Amino acid sequence: MFPSMDVAPDGTVYIAYGARQAKYSADPADVYLVASLDGGTTWSLPTMINDNSSQNGHFFAWLRESSDNIVHIIWGDQRLDPVGLGYDIFYATATNHGTTIGPNIRVTDVGTDPLFTIGFIGDYFNLAVSGNQTYPVWTDGRRAVRPLGREILTGETDIFTARLGPRDTPSLAIQNTGNSGYQQPVTITATGLPRETFFVARMSGIPVISQTHLVSFFFSTRSGNLTDTILPTSNYYGAYSVGLDEWLSGAPLSTATLYVVDSRSLQVSINGPTTASPGDNITWTIQIISPTGPATQGLGSTFMINQALLTTPAGSVQDLTSNVRPSGQTSYSVSFELPSNAAGSYALLVNASQTGALVRSSGTGTATVTVNSQVQNIANLASSEQTYTIIVGLIAATGVALQVIQLTRRRPSPPATTPPPANPPTTPPPA
């Protein structure tokens, strides 16, 4: 039972102790306070100090009076351990000669599990009061599991104290995101944690292993900081909750969101003319096709054209990025006026990206346009005119020939002529 007694400045005697509510109660013990106003001749009825009356133990009560006649009480309390074996230190005050008990306040910032200690926690705790400050002292097993090089030590207990007052708020951060498709180590950092103790880390409720120590425990430093790495329990893109929990009670201390991002390549489609003439104004339309879509699980992403480079036939590169104009969330256009002496093949290279909480993708697309020179055009035109002239000439000649044939066919045949008679024989003149 280990009773603890003190006398207040006004002469009131107080005793705090642990006891069962009844001889055969399933509740192993609660802590009670009794007071005597007449030097111990008579005593008040017991007042329960712990405001938790579950079947968890409350033990090793210790009290101190302050100059303002307030009773300060600490005790071991097993209410936070679902198994009912580990303990924390709780604190409360009593006023009005012990009839009014204040709220129960947790002193320890992490519980002790005797299964990880040497099994002995001492025979009592203690308490000191100085002015308006209260200093409890207790046997603590937060260092019961400790890393030492490649070994994990168990069984240690230490003496801890605290000045009751405000505490740091634990904060957890994810240093980098994971890529989907494979498990990549992710760094976690935490500050404001209970000092020099061990925790468990969970990703979406699933325990993860410390990659620093290759055990399921994560350890804080003397300053309450923690740095470690974990392997995500999922390699599919999405938003996952990562949290540090107190080992004994399982109470969450701090959480952060781990984004496993989709890093597959974007498809960049470029459409435009494939041939052009010098001086033409060329317009290409650019369409970005995302592997995950414009938005992923309600978390939006941003599309961007990082570069649009045009390579000339001579090998020089012109930056057209500033000419890119958006025409939709994932569509763009870019224009370029060909010089008057352009000739050869021009190549457009576009680099695009999609960034967001759950996506980090990039991709490229290309397009070419062939420009015919002006001399070639004139030569082609001259060749076309010559061909045209020859064709027209042939058609005209053919027409004339047909007309001649038709006229020849229509001319009447001349009348048949009687050949002149042969010269008559001449009669010789008479002699």
C-alpha positions as a Markdown table, in Angstrom:
| # | Residue | x | y | z |
|---|---|---|---|---|
| 1 | Met | 0.0 | 0.0 | 0.0 |
| 2 | Phe | 3.0 | 2.3 | 0.7 |
| 3 | Pro | 1.2 | 5.2 | 2.4 |
| 4 | Ser | 2.7 | 8.7 | 2.1 |
| 5 | Met | 2.1 | 11.4 | 4.8 |
| 6 | Asp | 2.7 | 15.1 | 5.1 |
| 7 | Val | 1.5 | 17.9 | 7.4 |
| 8 | Ala | 0.2 | 21.2 | 5.9 |
| 9 | Pro | 1.2 | 24.6 | 7.4 |
| 10 | Asp | -2.3 | 24.8 | 8.9 |
| 11 | Gly | -1.7 | 21.6 | 10.9 |
| 12 | Thr | -3.8 | 19.3 | 8.7 |
| 13 | Val | -2.4 | 15.8 | 8.4 |
| 14 | Tyr | -2.8 | 14.1 | 5.0 |
| 15 | Ile | -2.2 | 10.4 | 4.1 |
| 16 | Ala | -2.3 | 9.1 | 0.5 |
| 17 | Tyr | -2.3 | 5.4 | -0.1 |
| 18 | Gly | -3.3 | 2.7 | -2.6 |
| 19 | Ala | -6.1 | 0.1 | -1.8 |
| 20 | Arg | -8.7 | -2.1 | -3.4 |
| 21 | Gln | -12.2 | -0.8 | -3.4 |
| 22 | Ala | -13.3 | -4.0 | -2.0 |
| 23 | Lys | -11.6 | -7.2 | -0.8 |
| 24 | Tyr | -12.4 | -9.2 | -3.9 |
| 25 | Ser | -12.6 | -6.3 | -6.4 |
| 26 | Ala | -11.4 | -6.9 | -10.0 |
| 27 | Asp | -9.8 | -3.4 | -9.8 |
| 28 | Pro | -6.4 | -4.1 | -8.4 |
| 29 | Ala | -6.0 | -0.7 | -6.7 |
| 30 | Asp | -7.0 | 2.9 | -6.6 |
| 31 | Val | -5.3 | 5.8 | -4.7 |
| 32 | Tyr | -7.1 | 7.5 | -1.9 |
| 33 | Leu | -6.6 | 10.6 | 0.4 |
| 34 | Val | -7.7 | 11.0 | 4.0 |
| 35 | Ala | -7.3 | 14.0 | 6.2 |
| 36 | Ser | -7.2 | 14.7 | 9.9 |
| 37 | Leu | -7.9 | 18.1 | 11.4 |
| 38 | Asp | -7.1 | 17.1 | 15.0 |
| 39 | Gly | -3.6 | 15.7 | 14.8 |
| 40 | Gly | -4.7 | 12.2 | 13.8 |
| 41 | Thr | -7.4 | 11.6 | 16.4 |
| 42 | Thr | -10.1 | 11.3 | 13.7 |
| 43 | Trp | -9.9 | 10.9 | 10.0 |
| 44 | Ser | -12.1 | 11.9 | 7.0 |
| 45 | Leu | -13.7 | 9.3 | 4.8 |
| 46 | Pro | -11.3 | 8.3 | 1.9 |
| 47 | Thr | -11.5 | 10.3 | -1.2 |
| 48 | Met | -10.5 | 8.7 | -4.5 |
| 49 | Ile | -7.7 | 10.6 | -6.2 |
| 50 | Asn | -7.6 | 8.9 | -9.6 |
| 51 | Asp | -10.6 | 9.9 | -11.7 |
| 52 | Asn | -10.3 | 6.6 | -13.7 |
| 53 | Ser | -12.0 | 3.7 | -12.0 |
| 54 | Ser | -11.3 | 1.0 | -14.6 |
| 55 | Gln | -9.7 | -2.3 | -13.8 |
| 56 | Asn | -6.3 | -0.8 | -14.2 |
| 57 | Gly | -4.0 | -0.4 | -11.2 |
| 58 | His | -3.1 | 2.9 | -9.5 |
| 59 | Phe | -0.3 | 2.7 | -7.0 |
| 60 | Phe | 2.7 | 4.2 | -5.2 |
| 61 | Ala | 0.9 | 7.5 | -4.2 |
| 62 | Trp | 3.1 | 10.2 | -2.9 |
| 63 | Leu | 2.1 | 13.6 | -1.6 |
| 64 | Arg | 3.6 | 17.0 | -0.5 |
| 65 | Glu | 2.0 | 20.1 | 1.0 |
| 66 | Ser | 2.8 | 23.5 | -0.3 |
| 67 | Ser | 2.9 | 26.7 | 1.7 |
| 68 | Asp | -0.6 | 27.6 | 0.4 |
| 69 | Asn | -2.1 | 24.4 | 2.0 |
| 70 | Ile | -2.5 | 22.7 | -1.4 |
| 71 | Val | -1.9 | 19.0 | -1.4 |
| 72 | His | 0.2 | 17.8 | -4.4 |
| 73 | Ile | -0.1 | 14.1 | -5.2 |
| 74 | Ile | 1.6 | 11.8 | -7.7 |
| 75 | Trp | 1.1 | 8.1 | -8.3 |
| 76 | Gly | 1.7 | 5.2 | -10.8 |
| 77 | Asp | -1.2 | 4.8 | -13.2 |
| 78 | Gln | -1.9 | 1.9 | -15.6 |
| 79 | Arg | -4.9 | 3.4 | -17.4 |
| 80 | Leu | -3.1 | 4.1 | -20.7 |
| 81 | Asp | -1.9 | 0.6 | -21.3 |
| 82 | Pro | -4.6 | -1.5 | -22.9 |
| 83 | Val | -3.0 | -4.6 | -21.4 |
| 84 | Gly | -3.0 | -3.0 | -17.9 |
| 85 | Leu | 0.6 | -3.7 | -17.2 |
| 86 | Gly | 2.6 | -0.6 | -18.2 |
| 87 | Tyr | 2.4 | 2.5 | -16.2 |
| 88 | Asp | 2.6 | 6.3 | -16.3 |
| 89 | Ile | 3.0 | 8.9 | -13.6 |
| 90 | Phe | -0.1 | 11.1 | -13.0 |
| 91 | Tyr | -0.6 | 14.2 | -10.8 |
| 92 | Ala | -3.5 | 15.9 | -9.1 |
| 93 | Thr | -4.0 | 18.5 | -6.3 |
| 94 | Ala | -6.4 | 18.4 | -3.4 |
| 95 | Thr | -7.9 | 21.4 | -1.6 |
| 96 | Asn | -10.6 | 22.1 | 1.0 |
| 97 | His | -8.9 | 19.7 | 3.4 |
| 98 | Gly | -8.8 | 16.9 | 0.8 |
| 99 | Thr | -12.5 | 17.0 | -0.2 |
| 100 | Thr | -11.9 | 18.5 | -3.6 |
| 101 | Ile | -9.6 | 16.7 | -6.0 |
| 102 | Gly | -8.4 | 18.5 | -9.1 |
| 103 | Pro | -8.1 | 17.0 | -12.7 |
| 104 | Asn | -5.7 | 14.1 | -13.2 |
| 105 | Ile | -2.8 | 15.3 | -15.3 |
| 106 | Arg | -0.3 | 13.0 | -17.0 |
| 107 | Val | 3.2 | 13.7 | -15.8 |
| 108 | Thr | 5.2 | 11.3 | -18.0 |
| 109 | Asp | 5.3 | 11.9 | -21.7 |
| 110 | Val | 5.8 | 8.2 | -22.4 |
| 111 | Gly | 4.9 | 5.1 | -20.5 |
| 112 | Thr | 7.0 | 2.3 | -19.0 |
| 113 | Asp | 6.5 | -1.3 | -19.9 |
| 114 | Pro | 7.9 | -3.6 | -17.2 |
| 115 | Leu | 8.2 | -6.4 | -19.7 |
| 116 | Phe | 11.1 | -4.5 | -21.2 |
| 117 | Thr | 12.7 | -3.5 | -18.0 |
| 118 | Ile | 14.4 | -5.7 | -15.4 |
| 119 | Gly | 11.0 | -6.2 | -13.8 |
| 120 | Phe | 11.7 | -4.0 | -10.7 |
| 121 | Ile | 10.6 | -0.4 | -10.6 |
| 122 | Gly | 11.5 | 0.5 | -7.0 |
| 123 | Asp | 9.3 | 0.7 | -4.0 |
| 124 | Tyr | 8.0 | 4.2 | -4.2 |
| 125 | Phe | 8.2 | 7.5 | -6.1 |
| 126 | Asn | 8.7 | 10.9 | -4.6 |
| 127 | Leu | 7.7 | 14.6 | -4.9 |
| 128 | Ala | 9.1 | 18.0 | -4.1 |
| 129 | Val | 7.4 | 21.3 | -4.0 |
| 130 | Ser | 9.2 | 24.7 | -4.1 |
| 131 | Gly | 7.2 | 27.8 | -4.3 |
| 132 | Asn | 4.8 | 27.4 | -7.2 |
| 133 | Gln | 6.8 | 24.7 | -8.9 |
| 134 | Thr | 6.2 | 20.9 | -8.5 |
| 135 | Tyr | 8.9 | 18.4 | -9.1 |
| 136 | Pro | 7.9 | 14.7 | -9.3 |
| 137 | Val | 10.5 | 12.0 | -9.4 |
| 138 | Trp | 10.0 | 8.4 | -10.5 |
| 139 | Thr | 11.5 | 5.2 | -11.9 |
| 140 | Asp | 11.2 | 5.3 | -15.7 |
| 141 | Gly | 11.7 | 2.6 | -18.2 |
| 142 | Arg | 11.8 | 4.7 | -21.4 |
| 143 | Arg | 15.4 | 3.6 | -22.0 |
| 144 | Ala | 14.5 | -0.1 | -21.5 |
| 145 | Val | 15.1 | -0.6 | -25.2 |
| 146 | Arg | 18.2 | 1.2 | -26.5 |
| 147 | Pro | 20.4 | 0.8 | -29.6 |
| 148 | Leu | 24.1 | 0.3 | -29.0 |
| 149 | Gly | 25.9 | 0.0 | -32.3 |
| 150 | Arg | 24.6 | -3.1 | -33.9 |
| 151 | Glu | 23.0 | -4.4 | -30.7 |
| 152 | Ile | 19.7 | -3.6 | -29.0 |
| 153 | Leu | 19.9 | -3.5 | -25.3 |
| 154 | Thr | 16.9 | -4.2 | -23.0 |
| 155 | Gly | 16.2 | -4.0 | -19.2 |
| 156 | Glu | 17.4 | -0.5 | -18.2 |
| 157 | Thr | 15.6 | 1.7 | -15.8 |
| 158 | Asp | 16.4 | 5.3 | -14.8 |
| 159 | Ile | 15.4 | 7.9 | -12.4 |
| 160 | Phe | 13.5 | 10.8 | -14.1 |
| 161 | Thr | 12.1 | 14.1 | -12.9 |
| 162 | Ala | 10.1 | 16.9 | -14.5 |
| 163 | Arg | 9.0 | 20.4 | -13.7 |
| 164 | Leu | 5.3 | 20.4 | -14.3 |
| 165 | Gly | 4.3 | 23.0 | -17.0 |
| 166 | Pro | 3.9 | 23.4 | -20.7 |
| 167 | Arg | 5.5 | 20.8 | -23.0 |
| 168 | Asp | 6.8 | 20.8 | -26.5 |
| 169 | Thr | 4.4 | 19.7 | -29.2 |
| 170 | Pro | 5.7 | 16.7 | -31.2 |
| 171 | Ser | 6.1 | 17.4 | -34.9 |
| 172 | Leu | 6.8 | 14.9 | -37.7 |
| 173 | Ala | 8.0 | 15.7 | -41.2 |
| 174 | Ile | 8.7 | 13.7 | -44.3 |
| 175 | Gln | 12.0 | 14.8 | -45.9 |
| 176 | Asn | 11.3 | 13.4 | -49.4 |
| 177 | Thr | 8.6 | 11.6 | -51.3 |
| 178 | Gly | 8.7 | 8.1 | -52.6 |
| 179 | Asn | 8.4 | 7.1 | -56.3 |
| 180 | Ser | 5.7 | 4.6 | -57.3 |
| 181 | Gly | 6.7 | 1.4 | -58.9 |
| 182 | Tyr | 9.4 | 0.5 | -56.4 |
| 183 | Gln | 10.1 | 0.9 | -52.7 |
| 184 | Gln | 12.4 | 3.8 | -52.0 |
| 185 | Pro | 13.8 | 4.7 | -48.5 |
| 186 | Val | 12.1 | 7.8 | -47.1 |
| 187 | Thr | 13.6 | 10.0 | -44.4 |
| 188 | Ile | 11.4 | 11.0 | -41.5 |
| 189 | Thr | 12.4 | 13.6 | -38.9 |
| 190 | Ala | 10.6 | 14.6 | -35.7 |
| 191 | Thr | 11.1 | 17.2 | -33.0 |
| 192 | Gly | 9.5 | 17.9 | -29.6 |
| 193 | Leu | 9.2 | 14.2 | -28.8 |
| 194 | Pro | 9.6 | 12.7 | -25.3 |
| 195 | Arg | 13.3 | 12.4 | -24.7 |
| 196 | Glu | 15.4 | 9.3 | -25.0 |
| 197 | Thr | 12.7 | 6.9 | -25.5 |
| 198 | Phe | 11.4 | 4.5 | -28.2 |
| 199 | Phe | 8.3 | 4.7 | -30.4 |
| 200 | Val | 6.6 | 2.7 | -33.2 |
| 201 | Ala | 6.0 | 4.2 | -36.6 |
| 202 | Arg | 3.1 | 3.2 | -38.8 |
| 203 | Met | 2.2 | 3.9 | -42.4 |
| 204 | Ser | -1.6 | 4.0 | -42.9 |
| 205 | Gly | -1.8 | 1.9 | -39.7 |
| 206 | Ile | 0.8 | -0.7 | -40.7 |
| 207 | Pro | 4.0 | -0.9 | -38.6 |
| 208 | Val | 7.2 | -0.1 | -40.5 |
| 209 | Ile | 10.8 | -1.0 | -39.7 |
| 210 | Ser | 13.5 | 1.4 | -38.8 |
| 211 | Gln | 16.1 | 1.2 | -41.6 |
| 212 | Thr | 18.7 | 2.6 | -39.2 |
| 213 | His | 18.4 | -0.1 | -36.6 |
| 214 | Leu | 16.4 | -2.8 | -38.6 |
| 215 | Val | 14.0 | -3.1 | -35.7 |
| 216 | Ser | 10.4 | -2.0 | -35.1 |
| 217 | Phe | 11.5 | 0.8 | -32.7 |
| 218 | Phe | 12.4 | 4.4 | -33.4 |
| 219 | Phe | 14.5 | 6.2 | -30.9 |
| 220 | Ser | 14.6 | 9.9 | -29.8 |
| 221 | Thr | 17.6 | 11.7 | -28.6 |
| 222 | Arg | 18.2 | 13.6 | -25.4 |
| 223 | Ser | 16.9 | 16.7 | -27.0 |
| 224 | Gly | 13.7 | 15.0 | -28.1 |
| 225 | Asn | 14.6 | 14.7 | -31.8 |
| 226 | Leu | 14.5 | 11.8 | -34.2 |
| 227 | Thr | 15.8 | 11.1 | -37.7 |
| 228 | Asp | 15.4 | 7.7 | -39.4 |
| 229 | Thr | 14.4 | 6.2 | -42.7 |
| 230 | Ile | 11.5 | 3.9 | -43.6 |
| 231 | Leu | 10.5 | 1.8 | -46.6 |
| 232 | Pro | 6.9 | 2.6 | -47.7 |
| 233 | Thr | 4.5 | -0.3 | -47.2 |
| 234 | Ser | 3.0 | 0.6 | -50.6 |
| 235 | Asn | 4.7 | 1.3 | -53.9 |
| 236 | Tyr | 1.5 | 2.5 | -55.6 |
| 237 | Tyr | 1.1 | 6.3 | -56.0 |
| 238 | Gly | -1.2 | 7.9 | -53.4 |
| 239 | Ala | -1.3 | 9.9 | -50.1 |
| 240 | Tyr | -0.4 | 7.9 | -47.0 |
| 241 | Ser | -0.4 | 8.8 | -43.4 |
| 242 | Val | 2.8 | 8.2 | -41.4 |
| 243 | Gly | 2.7 | 8.5 | -37.7 |
| 244 | Leu | 4.8 | 8.1 | -34.6 |
| 245 | Asp | 3.0 | 6.4 | -31.8 |
| 246 | Glu | 3.8 | 5.9 | -28.1 |
| 247 | Trp | 4.9 | 2.4 | -27.5 |
| 248 | Leu | 2.9 | 1.7 | -24.4 |
| 249 | Ser | -0.5 | 3.2 | -25.0 |
| 250 | Gly | -0.3 | 3.3 | -28.8 |
| 251 | Ala | -1.4 | 7.0 | -28.6 |
| 252 | Pro | -0.4 | 9.0 | -31.7 |
| 253 | Leu | 2.2 | 11.7 | -31.0 |
| 254 | Ser | 2.4 | 13.2 | -34.5 |
| 255 | Thr | 1.5 | 12.4 | -38.1 |
| 256 | Ala | 2.6 | 13.5 | -41.5 |
| 257 | Thr | 1.6 | 12.7 | -45.1 |
| 258 | Leu | 3.8 | 10.7 | -47.3 |
| 259 | Tyr | 3.1 | 11.2 | -51.0 |
| 260 | Val | 4.2 | 8.2 | -53.2 |
| 261 | Val | 4.3 | 9.9 | -56.5 |
| 262 | Asp | 3.8 | 8.7 | -60.0 |
| 263 | Ser | 7.0 | 9.3 | -62.0 |
| 264 | Arg | 6.0 | 7.7 | -65.3 |
| 265 | Ser | 6.8 | 9.7 | -68.4 |
| 266 | Leu | 4.4 | 12.1 | -70.0 |
| 267 | Gln | 3.4 | 11.8 | -73.6 |
| 268 | Val | 3.8 | 15.0 | -75.6 |
| 269 | Ser | 1.9 | 15.1 | -78.9 |
| 270 | Ile | 2.8 | 17.9 | -81.4 |
| 271 | Asn | 0.7 | 18.5 | -84.5 |
| 272 | Gly | 1.5 | 20.9 | -87.4 |
| 273 | Pro | 2.2 | 21.2 | -91.1 |
| 274 | Thr | 4.9 | 18.9 | -92.5 |
| 275 | Thr | 5.8 | 21.1 | -95.4 |
| 276 | Ala | 5.9 | 24.8 | -95.9 |
| 277 | Ser | 7.2 | 27.6 | -98.0 |
| 278 | Pro | 9.6 | 30.4 | -97.1 |
| 279 | Gly | 7.9 | 33.2 | -95.2 |
| 280 | Asp | 5.1 | 31.0 | -94.0 |
| 281 | Asn | 3.8 | 31.4 | -90.4 |
| 282 | Ile | 3.9 | 27.9 | -88.9 |
| 283 | Thr | 1.7 | 27.0 | -85.9 |
| 284 | Trp | 2.1 | 23.8 | -83.9 |
| 285 | Thr | -0.5 | 22.5 | -81.4 |
| 286 | Ile | 0.9 | 20.7 | -78.3 |
| 287 | Gln | -1.1 | 18.2 | -76.3 |
| 288 | Ile | 0.2 | 16.7 | -73.0 |
| 289 | Ile | -1.1 | 13.3 | -72.1 |
| 290 | Ser | -0.6 | 12.4 | -68.4 |
| 291 | Pro | -0.2 | 8.8 | -67.1 |
| 292 | Thr | -2.4 | 9.8 | -64.1 |
| 293 | Gly | -4.6 | 12.4 | -65.7 |
| 294 | Pro | -4.9 | 16.1 | -64.9 |
| 295 | Ala | -5.8 | 15.5 | -61.2 |
| 296 | Thr | -4.9 | 12.6 | -59.0 |
| 297 | Gln | -7.2 | 11.5 | -56.2 |
| 298 | Gly | -8.5 | 15.0 | -55.7 |
| 299 | Leu | -5.1 | 16.5 | -55.5 |
| 300 | Gly | -4.4 | 18.8 | -58.4 |
| 301 | Ser | -1.3 | 19.0 | -60.4 |
| 302 | Thr | 0.4 | 21.7 | -62.6 |
| 303 | Phe | 1.4 | 21.2 | -66.3 |
| 304 | Met | 4.2 | 23.3 | -67.8 |
| 305 | Ile | 6.1 | 23.6 | -71.0 |
| 306 | Asn | 9.6 | 23.8 | -69.8 |
| 307 | Gln | 11.3 | 24.3 | -73.2 |
| 308 | Ala | 10.3 | 24.7 | -76.9 |
| 309 | Leu | 13.4 | 24.6 | -79.1 |
| 310 | Leu | 13.5 | 24.9 | -82.9 |
| 311 | Thr | 16.6 | 23.6 | -84.7 |
| 312 | Thr | 17.2 | 25.1 | -88.1 |
| 313 | Pro | 18.7 | 23.2 | -91.1 |
| 314 | Ala | 22.0 | 25.0 | -90.4 |
| 315 | Gly | 22.1 | 23.5 | -86.9 |
| 316 | Ser | 21.4 | 26.7 | -84.9 |
| 317 | Val | 18.8 | 26.5 | -82.1 |
| 318 | Gln | 16.1 | 29.1 | -81.5 |
| 319 | Asp | 14.3 | 29.2 | -78.1 |
| 320 | Leu | 10.5 | 29.5 | -78.7 |
| 321 | Thr | 9.5 | 28.9 | -75.1 |
| 322 | Ser | 8.3 | 32.4 | -74.7 |
| 323 | Asn | 6.1 | 32.0 | -77.7 |
| 324 | Val | 4.1 | 29.1 | -76.2 |
| 325 | Arg | 0.5 | 30.0 | -75.4 |
| 326 | Pro | -1.9 | 27.8 | -73.3 |
| 327 | Ser | -5.2 | 26.9 | -74.9 |
| 328 | Gly | -6.3 | 24.5 | -72.2 |
| 329 | Gln | -5.1 | 22.8 | -69.0 |
| 330 | Thr | -3.0 | 20.3 | -71.0 |
| 331 | Ser | -2.9 | 22.0 | -74.5 |
| 332 | Tyr | -0.7 | 24.7 | -75.9 |
| 333 | Ser | 0.2 | 26.3 | -79.2 |
| 334 | Val | 3.4 | 27.9 | -80.5 |
| 335 | Ser | 4.0 | 29.8 | -83.7 |
| 336 | Phe | 7.0 | 30.7 | -85.8 |
| 337 | Glu | 7.4 | 32.7 | -89.0 |
| 338 | Leu | 9.9 | 31.2 | -91.4 |
| 339 | Pro | 12.5 | 33.5 | -92.9 |
| 340 | Ser | 12.1 | 34.4 | -96.6 |
| 341 | Asn | 15.2 | 32.4 | -97.5 |
| 342 | Ala | 14.2 | 29.3 | -95.5 |
| 343 | Ala | 15.1 | 26.0 | -96.9 |
| 344 | Gly | 15.5 | 22.5 | -95.5 |
| 345 | Ser | 14.1 | 20.7 | -92.5 |
| 346 | Tyr | 13.2 | 22.4 | -89.2 |
| 347 | Ala | 12.8 | 20.3 | -86.0 |
| 348 | Leu | 10.7 | 21.4 | -83.0 |
| 349 | Leu | 11.6 | 19.8 | -79.6 |
| 350 | Val | 9.2 | 20.3 | -76.7 |
| 351 | Asn | 9.9 | 19.4 | -73.0 |
| 352 | Ala | 6.9 | 19.3 | -70.7 |
| 353 | Ser | 6.3 | 18.4 | -67.0 |
| 354 | Gln | 3.5 | 17.6 | -64.6 |
| 355 | Thr | 4.1 | 18.3 | -60.9 |
| 356 | Gly | 1.9 | 17.8 | -57.9 |
| 357 | Ala | 1.6 | 16.1 | -54.6 |
| 358 | Leu | 1.2 | 12.7 | -56.2 |
| 359 | Val | 2.8 | 13.1 | -59.6 |
| 360 | Arg | 6.3 | 14.1 | -60.8 |
| 361 | Ser | 6.5 | 13.3 | -64.5 |
| 362 | Ser | 8.2 | 14.8 | -67.6 |
| 363 | Gly | 8.3 | 14.0 | -71.3 |
| 364 | Thr | 9.4 | 15.3 | -74.7 |
| 365 | Gly | 7.8 | 15.4 | -78.1 |
| 366 | Thr | 9.2 | 16.3 | -81.6 |
| 367 | Ala | 7.9 | 17.5 | -84.9 |
| 368 | Thr | 9.5 | 18.4 | -88.2 |
| 369 | Val | 8.6 | 20.6 | -91.2 |
| 370 | Thr | 10.3 | 20.7 | -94.6 |
| 371 | Val | 10.7 | 24.0 | -96.3 |
| 372 | Asn | 11.3 | 24.2 | -100.1 |
| 373 | Ser | 13.7 | 26.9 | -101.3 |
| 374 | Gln | 12.5 | 29.8 | -103.6 |
| 375 | Val | 14.8 | 28.8 | -106.5 |
| 376 | Gln | 13.4 | 25.4 | -106.5 |
| 377 | Asn | 10.0 | 26.8 | -106.6 |
| 378 | Ile | 10.8 | 29.0 | -109.6 |
| 379 | Ala | 12.4 | 26.1 | -111.3 |
| 380 | Asn | 9.4 | 24.0 | -110.7 |
| 381 | Leu | 7.2 | 26.8 | -111.9 |
| 382 | Ala | 9.3 | 27.3 | -115.1 |
| 383 | Ser | 9.3 | 23.6 | -115.7 |
| 384 | Ser | 5.5 | 23.6 | -115.2 |
| 385 | Glu | 5.1 | 26.5 | -117.7 |
| 386 | Gln | 7.2 | 24.7 | -120.3 |
| 387 | Thr | 5.2 | 21.6 | -119.9 |
| 388 | Tyr | 2.1 | 23.6 | -120.2 |
| 389 | Thr | 3.3 | 25.3 | -123.4 |
| 390 | Ile | 4.3 | 22.0 | -125.0 |
| 391 | Ile | 0.9 | 20.5 | -124.1 |
| 392 | Val | -0.9 | 23.6 | -125.5 |
| 393 | Gly | 1.2 | 23.5 | -128.6 |
| 394 | Leu | 0.5 | 19.8 | -129.2 |
| 395 | Ile | -3.2 | 20.4 | -128.6 |
| 396 | Ala | -3.2 | 23.3 | -131.1 |
| 397 | Ala | -1.2 | 21.3 | -133.7 |
| 398 | Thr | -3.6 | 18.5 | -133.3 |
| 399 | Gly | -6.5 | 20.8 | -133.8 |
| 400 | Val | -5.0 | 22.3 | -137.0 |
| 401 | Ala | -4.4 | 18.8 | -138.3 |
| 402 | Leu | -7.9 | 17.8 | -137.6 |
| 403 | Gln | -9.2 | 20.9 | -139.4 |
| 404 | Val | -7.1 | 20.2 | -142.4 |
| 405 | Ile | -8.3 | 16.6 | -142.5 |
| 406 | Gln | -11.9 | 17.8 | -142.2 |
| 407 | Leu | -11.5 | 20.3 | -145.0 |
| 408 | Thr | -9.9 | 17.8 | -147.2 |
| 409 | Arg | -12.7 | 15.4 | -146.8 |
| 410 | Arg | -15.4 | 18.1 | -147.6 |
| 411 | Arg | -13.7 | 19.5 | -150.9 |
| 412 | Pro | -15.8 | 18.2 | -154.2 |
| 413 | Ser | -14.1 | 15.9 | -156.6 |
| 414 | Pro | -13.1 | 17.7 | -160.0 |
| 415 | Pro | -15.2 | 16.5 | -163.2 |
| 416 | Ala | -13.7 | 13.8 | -165.3 |
| 417 | Thr | -11.9 | 15.3 | -168.4 |
| 418 | Thr | -11.8 | 13.6 | -171.9 |
| 419 | Pro | -8.3 | 13.4 | -173.0 |
| 420 | Pro | -7.8 | 15.3 | -176.3 |
| 421 | Pro | -7.8 | 13.2 | -179.4 |
| 422 | Ala | -4.6 | 12.2 | -180.9 |
| 423 | Asn | -3.3 | 14.4 | -183.7 |
| 424 | Pro | -5.1 | 13.4 | -187.0 |
| 425 | Pro | -2.9 | 12.2 | -189.7 |
| 426 | Thr | -2.0 | 14.9 | -191.9 |
| 427 | Thr | -2.8 | 14.5 | -195.7 |
| 428 | Pro | 0.1 | 15.5 | -197.7 |
| 429 | Pro | -0.7 | 18.3 | -199.9 |
| 430 | Pro | -1.3 | 17.4 | -203.5 |
| 431 | Ala | 1.5 | 17.5 | -205.6 |
